Amino acid sequence: MNIPKEVTLEVIQKYGASNEQMLKILIELQRRSEKSYIDEETANIVADAIGISHNRMFEVLTFYAMLETKPKGKYIIEVCNNTPCYFNKSDAVMTTLIEELGIKPGETTYDGLFSLQFTPCVGACDIGPVIKIKDQVYGELTPDKIKEIIASYRKG
Protein backbone atom coordinates (compact mmCIF):
# COMPACT_ATOMS: atom_id res chain seq x y z
CA MET A 1 0.00 0.00 0.00
CA ASN A 2 1.39 3.35 -1.09
CA ILE A 3 -0.52 5.43 1.45
CA PRO A 4 -1.10 4.10 4.99
CA LYS A 5 -4.76 3.27 5.68
CA GLU A 6 -4.83 5.53 8.73
CA VAL A 7 -3.70 8.49 6.59
CA THR A 8 -6.41 7.72 4.04
CA LEU A 9 -9.08 7.60 6.74
CA GLU A 10 -7.76 10.81 8.33
CA VAL A 11 -8.03 12.68 5.01
CA ILE A 12 -11.53 11.31 4.37
CA GLN A 13 -12.58 12.46 7.83
CA LYS A 14 -11.00 15.90 7.28
CA TYR A 15 -13.08 16.62 4.17
CA GLY A 16 -16.09 14.41 4.82
CA ALA A 17 -17.03 11.25 2.96
CA SER A 18 -19.00 12.75 0.09
CA ASN A 19 -18.93 12.79 -3.69
CA GLU A 20 -18.50 16.56 -3.61
CA GLN A 21 -15.23 16.22 -1.66
CA MET A 22 -13.79 13.34 -3.69
CA LEU A 23 -11.29 15.41 -5.69
CA LYS A 24 -10.04 17.25 -2.61
CA ILE A 25 -9.54 13.90 -0.87
CA LEU A 26 -7.71 12.36 -3.82
CA ILE A 27 -5.48 15.37 -4.42
CA GLU A 28 -4.42 15.54 -0.77
CA LEU A 29 -3.77 11.80 -0.65
CA GLN A 30 -1.64 12.02 -3.78
CA ARG A 31 0.35 14.90 -2.26
CA ARG A 32 0.96 12.85 0.87
CA SER A 33 2.01 9.82 -1.16
CA GLU A 34 5.74 9.22 -1.24
CA LYS A 35 5.56 8.36 -4.95
CA SER A 36 2.90 10.92 -5.92
CA TYR A 37 0.13 8.54 -6.97
CA ILE A 38 -3.08 6.88 -5.76
CA ASP A 39 -2.73 3.11 -5.49
CA GLU A 40 -5.66 0.74 -6.03
CA GLU A 41 -6.13 -0.13 -2.36
CA THR A 42 -6.28 3.55 -1.33
CA ALA A 43 -8.70 4.30 -4.18
CA ASN A 44 -10.96 1.46 -3.05
CA ILE A 45 -10.99 2.72 0.55
CA VAL A 46 -12.05 6.18 -0.67
CA ALA A 47 -14.67 4.69 -3.02
CA ASP A 48 -16.17 2.59 -0.23
CA ALA A 49 -16.22 5.54 2.16
CA ILE A 50 -18.07 7.84 -0.23
CA GLY A 51 -20.33 5.12 -1.61
CA ILE A 52 -19.27 4.74 -5.23
CA SER A 53 -18.14 1.66 -7.14
CA HIS A 54 -14.48 0.85 -7.56
CA ASN A 55 -14.97 1.14 -11.33
CA ARG A 56 -16.36 4.66 -10.97
CA MET A 57 -13.36 5.60 -8.81
CA PHE A 58 -11.00 4.30 -11.50
CA GLU A 59 -12.87 6.41 -14.07
CA VAL A 60 -12.33 9.50 -11.92
CA LEU A 61 -8.64 8.73 -11.36
CA THR A 62 -7.99 8.27 -15.07
CA PHE A 63 -10.13 11.21 -16.22
CA TYR A 64 -8.32 13.99 -14.35
CA ALA A 65 -4.82 14.77 -15.62
CA MET A 66 -3.65 15.87 -12.17
CA LEU A 67 -4.29 12.42 -10.67
CA GLU A 68 -1.83 9.57 -11.12
CA THR A 69 -2.38 5.82 -10.84
CA LYS A 70 1.27 4.85 -11.33
CA PRO A 71 4.27 5.75 -9.18
CA LYS A 72 6.04 9.00 -9.97
CA GLY A 73 9.29 10.44 -8.72
CA LYS A 74 9.54 12.07 -5.34
CA TYR A 75 9.80 15.37 -7.21
CA ILE A 76 7.65 15.94 -10.28
CA ILE A 77 9.18 18.59 -12.50
CA GLU A 78 6.50 20.28 -14.55
CA VAL A 79 7.71 22.34 -17.51
CA CYS A 80 5.22 24.98 -18.61
CA ASN A 81 4.62 24.74 -22.35
CA ASN A 82 1.92 27.37 -22.70
CA THR A 83 2.44 30.05 -25.36
CA PRO A 84 4.29 32.71 -23.28
CA CYS A 85 6.75 30.15 -21.88
CA TYR A 86 7.16 28.53 -25.29
CA PHE A 87 8.10 31.88 -26.83
CA ASN A 88 10.58 32.33 -23.97
CA LYS A 89 12.28 29.05 -24.89
CA SER A 90 10.61 26.45 -22.66
CA ASP A 91 11.84 23.89 -25.23
CA ALA A 92 15.43 24.78 -24.23
CA VAL A 93 14.45 24.28 -20.57
CA MET A 94 13.11 20.82 -21.39
CA THR A 95 16.26 19.98 -23.36
CA THR A 96 18.44 20.96 -20.39
CA LEU A 97 16.31 18.86 -18.03
CA ILE A 98 16.43 15.85 -20.37
CA GLU A 99 20.23 16.10 -20.48
CA GLU A 100 20.59 16.72 -16.74
CA LEU A 101 18.21 13.95 -15.61
CA GLY A 102 18.73 11.42 -18.40
CA ILE A 103 14.99 10.95 -18.92
CA LYS A 104 12.32 12.11 -21.36
CA PRO A 105 8.94 13.70 -20.53
CA GLY A 106 6.66 11.10 -18.94
CA GLU A 107 9.57 9.15 -17.43
CA THR A 108 11.04 8.82 -13.94
CA THR A 109 14.72 8.68 -13.03
CA TYR A 110 16.12 5.27 -12.12
CA ASP A 111 16.51 6.35 -8.47
CA GLY A 112 12.84 7.41 -8.25
CA LEU A 113 13.77 10.97 -7.36
CA PHE A 114 12.46 12.90 -10.39
CA SER A 115 9.66 12.63 -12.92
CA LEU A 116 9.49 15.00 -15.87
CA GLN A 117 6.39 16.27 -17.64
CA PHE A 118 4.89 19.16 -19.55
CA THR A 119 2.10 21.16 -17.95
CA PRO A 120 -0.17 23.96 -19.13
CA CYS A 121 0.15 27.46 -17.68
CA VAL A 122 1.09 27.70 -14.01
CA GLY A 123 0.19 31.40 -13.84
CA ALA A 124 3.71 32.80 -13.84
CA CYS A 125 3.93 34.14 -17.39
CA ASP A 126 5.83 37.22 -16.23
CA ILE A 127 8.86 35.12 -15.25
CA GLY A 128 8.79 32.54 -18.05
CA PRO A 129 10.02 30.12 -18.94
CA VAL A 130 9.09 28.34 -15.72
CA ILE A 131 9.16 24.95 -14.06
CA LYS A 132 7.17 23.84 -11.06
CA ILE A 133 8.41 21.33 -8.49
CA LYS A 134 5.84 20.49 -5.81
CA ASP A 135 4.34 23.91 -5.01
CA GLN A 136 7.48 25.89 -5.88
CA VAL A 137 7.65 27.80 -9.18
CA TYR A 138 11.05 28.69 -10.65
CA GLY A 139 11.32 31.27 -13.42
CA GLU A 140 13.71 33.20 -15.63
CA LEU A 141 15.53 29.94 -16.15
CA THR A 142 18.95 29.44 -17.67
CA PRO A 143 20.77 26.11 -18.09
CA ASP A 144 23.00 26.92 -15.10
CA LYS A 145 20.04 27.89 -12.92
CA ILE A 146 18.26 24.65 -13.85
CA LYS A 147 21.33 22.61 -12.89
CA GLU A 148 21.52 24.43 -9.53
CA ILE A 149 17.84 23.73 -8.84
CA ILE A 150 18.23 20.02 -9.65
CA ALA A 151 21.38 19.80 -7.49
CA SER A 152 19.54 21.34 -4.53
CA TYR A 153 16.77 18.72 -4.76
CA ARG A 154 19.31 15.92 -5.09
CA LYS A 155 20.92 17.06 -1.83
CA GLY A 156 17.52 16.92 -0.16
C-alpha positions in Angstrom: 0.0 0.0 0.0 1.4 3.3 -1.1 -0.5 5.4 1.5 -1.1 4.1 5.0 -4.8 3.3 5.7 -4.8 5.5 8.7 -3.7 8.5 6.6 -6.4 7.7 4.0 -9.1 7.6 6.7 -7.8 10.8 8.3 -8.0 12.7 5.0 -11.5 11.3 4.4 -12.6 12.5 7.8 -11.0 15.9 7.3 -13.1 16.6 4.2 -16.1 14.4 4.8 -17.0 11.2 3.0 -19.0 12.7 0.1 -18.9 12.8 -3.7 -18.5 16.6 -3.6 -15.2 16.2 -1.7 -13.8 13.3 -3.7 -11.3 15.4 -5.7 -10.0 17.2 -2.6 -9.5 13.9 -0.9 -7.7 12.4 -3.8 -5.5 15.4 -4.4 -4.4 15.5 -0.8 -3.8 11.8 -0.6 -1.6 12.0 -3.8 0.4 14.9 -2.3 1.0 12.8 0.9 2.0 9.8 -1.2 5.7 9.2 -1.2 5.6 8.4 -4.9 2.9 10.9 -5.9 0.1 8.5 -7.0 -3.1 6.9 -5.8 -2.7 3.1 -5.5 -5.7 0.7 -6.0 -6.1 -0.1 -2.4 -6.3 3.5 -1.3 -8.7 4.3 -4.2 -11.0 1.5 -3.0 -11.0 2.7 0.5 -12.1 6.2 -0.7 -14.7 4.7 -3.0 -16.2 2.6 -0.2 -16.2 5.5 2.2 -18.1 7.8 -0.2 -20.3 5.1 -1.6 -19.3 4.7 -5.2 -18.1 1.7 -7.1 -14.5 0.9 -7.6 -15.0 1.1 -11.3 -16.4 4.7 -11.0 -13.4 5.6 -8.8 -11.0 4.3 -11.5 -12.9 6.4 -14.1 -12.3 9.5 -11.9 -8.6 8.7 -11.4 -8.0 8.3 -15.1 -10.1 11.2 -16.2 -8.3 14.0 -14.3 -4.8 14.8 -15.6 -3.7 15.9 -12.2 -4.3 12.4 -10.7 -1.8 9.6 -11.1 -2.4 5.8 -10.8 1.3 4.8 -11.3 4.3 5.7 -9.2 6.0 9.0 -10.0 9.3 10.4 -8.7 9.5 12.1 -5.3 9.8 15.4 -7.2 7.6 15.9 -10.3 9.2 18.6 -12.5 6.5 20.3 -14.6 7.7 22.3 -17.5 5.2 25.0 -18.6 4.6 24.7 -22.4 1.9 27.4 -22.7 2.4 30.1 -25.4 4.3 32.7 -23.3 6.7 30.2 -21.9 7.2 28.5 -25.3 8.1 31.9 -26.8 10.6 32.3 -24.0 12.3 29.0 -24.9 10.6 26.4 -22.7 11.8 23.9 -25.2 15.4 24.8 -24.2 14.5 24.3 -20.6 13.1 20.8 -21.4 16.3 20.0 -23.4 18.4 21.0 -20.4 16.3 18.9 -18.0 16.4 15.9 -20.4 20.2 16.1 -20.5 20.6 16.7 -16.7 18.2 13.9 -15.6 18.7 11.4 -18.4 15.0 10.9 -18.9 12.3 12.1 -21.4 8.9 13.7 -20.5 6.7 11.1 -18.9 9.6 9.2 -17.4 11.0 8.8 -13.9 14.7 8.7 -13.0 16.1 5.3 -12.1 16.5 6.4 -8.5 12.8 7.4 -8.3 13.8 11.0 -7.4 12.5 12.9 -10.4 9.7 12.6 -12.9 9.5 15.0 -15.9 6.4 16.3 -17.6 4.9 19.2 -19.5 2.1 21.2 -18.0 -0.2 24.0 -19.1 0.1 27.5 -17.7 1.1 27.7 -14.0 0.2 31.4 -13.8 3.7 32.8 -13.8 3.9 34.1 -17.4 5.8 37.2 -16.2 8.9 35.1 -15.2 8.8 32.5 -18.0 10.0 30.1 -18.9 9.1 28.3 -15.7 9.2 25.0 -14.1 7.2 23.8 -11.1 8.4 21.3 -8.5 5.8 20.5 -5.8 4.3 23.9 -5.0 7.5 25.9 -5.9 7.7 27.8 -9.2 11.0 28.7 -10.7 11.3 31.3 -13.4 13.7 33.2 -15.6 15.5 29.9 -16.2 19.0 29.4 -17.7 20.8 26.1 -18.1 23.0 26.9 -15.1 20.0 27.9 -12.9 18.3 24.7 -13.9 21.3 22.6 -12.9 21.5 24.4 -9.5 17.8 23.7 -8.8 18.2 20.0 -9.6 21.4 19.8 -7.5 19.5 21.3 -4.5 16.8 18.7 -4.8 19.3 15.9 -5.1 20.9 17.1 -1.8 17.5 16.9 -0.2 
